[in-house]
Each structure stands twice: as structure tokens, then as C-alpha cells.
Amino acid sequence: MSERVPPDLAQLRAEIDRVDSELVQVLARRQKLVERVVTIKERDNLPAFIPGRIDEVLKNVSRQAEDAGLSPDLARTLWKAMIHWFVELEEKQLKKS
């Protein structure tokens, strides 16, 4: 038996799907930038994990989230997970060189 979805709910779900698609595109752009950062860190013998930079990013994201009406806690949680993933990616790339 299929779920009967009210038209207004279907419309909101479609909008959420569009936003998800936009988020994927933005995250892909961010990943490409991180890959370029790896090249510079490799060249300059810098570590993947730089605590001061991570603190700066989290502080900026918290402020921007609050200004945009997004929960700063949600933003920090998402960015911490993303940063962790990208640092691991950087470490793998730096070990290859």
C-alpha cells in the first residue's frame, strides 16, 4: 500500500529535495577547495590538523548560523563531522606524498 501524501507535503518534500541537491553541489565545491589546500600543505610541509583554523571555522559558522536563523548547535555539529572527514582525507593524501 502506498503512502497518500497531501499535496502541500509533497510540495515541501520537493523543495527539500532541491535544497539537498544545492547542498551537495556546495559540499562538492568545498571538497575541491580542500583538495587544493592539500597541495599547498604538502608543498609547505604543513599538517592536516591545524586546531586554530578549526576553531576559527567553527566560530565563524556558529555566528553565521545564528545570523541566518539556524541553530548554532546544529551548525557546529555538522561542521565538526565535516571537518573530521576532511582532515582524514587530507591526512590520507599527505601520507601518499
N, C-alpha and C positions, 0 to 999 in steps of 0.2 A: 504494500500500500504506500503510495507516495504522499509526501507531506503537502498539505494545502497551505500555500504561502500567500498571505494577504498582499495585495498589490503594493501597498506602501512599504511593507517589509522587503519585498523583492526589489523595490527601487533603492532602498537604503543598502541592501546587500550588494547591489550592482555598483553603487558609489564606493562602498568599502573595497570591493574588488579593484576598482580604478585607482583608489588611493594605495592599495597594496602594490599594484603594478608600478606606480610612481616611486614608492619606497624602494622597490627592488632596483629600479634604474638609478636612483640616488646612491644606494649602497654599492652598486657595481662601479659607479664613478668614484666613490670613496676608496674602494679596493684598488682601483687602478692608481690612485694617488699614493696609497700606501706602498704599492709595488715600486713606484718611482722613489719613494723615501728609502726603501731598502737599498737601492743603487747608491744613494748618497751615503747612507750609513756604512755600507760596505767600503766605499771609497775612502771615507774618513775614519774608519775603524771605530764606529760608534755602536753601542749595544742596542738591541731591540727594545729592551725595557728601560725607559727613562722616567722615573717616578714623578719628577717635577712637571714634565709635559703632560702626563696622565692627570695629575691634579689640576693643571690648568684647563685641560679639555673638560673634565667633569664639572669644574666651577663654571665655565662658560655655558655648558649645556644646561646646567641647573638654572642659571639666570635666564637663558633664552626660553627654556621651558616655562618658567614662571611667567615671563612676559607674554608668552603665547597662550597661556591658559591651560597648559599641560602640567600634570603632576611632576614636580621636580624629582620626586622619589622614583616614579616610573622612568623618567629620562635617565637618571643615574643608573638604575638597574639595567636598562637596555644598553647604555653606553659601556658600562663595566663589562658586560658579557661580550660586546662587540670588540672592545679594546683588548680583552683577554684573547679572543680569537685572532685578532690582527697581530698581536705581539707574538703569538705562537707561529703564525705564518712568517713573520719577519725572522724569527729565530731559525726556522727551518731553512729559509732562503740564505741567511747569513752563514749557516753551517755548511751549505753546499759550496760556498766560495772559499 
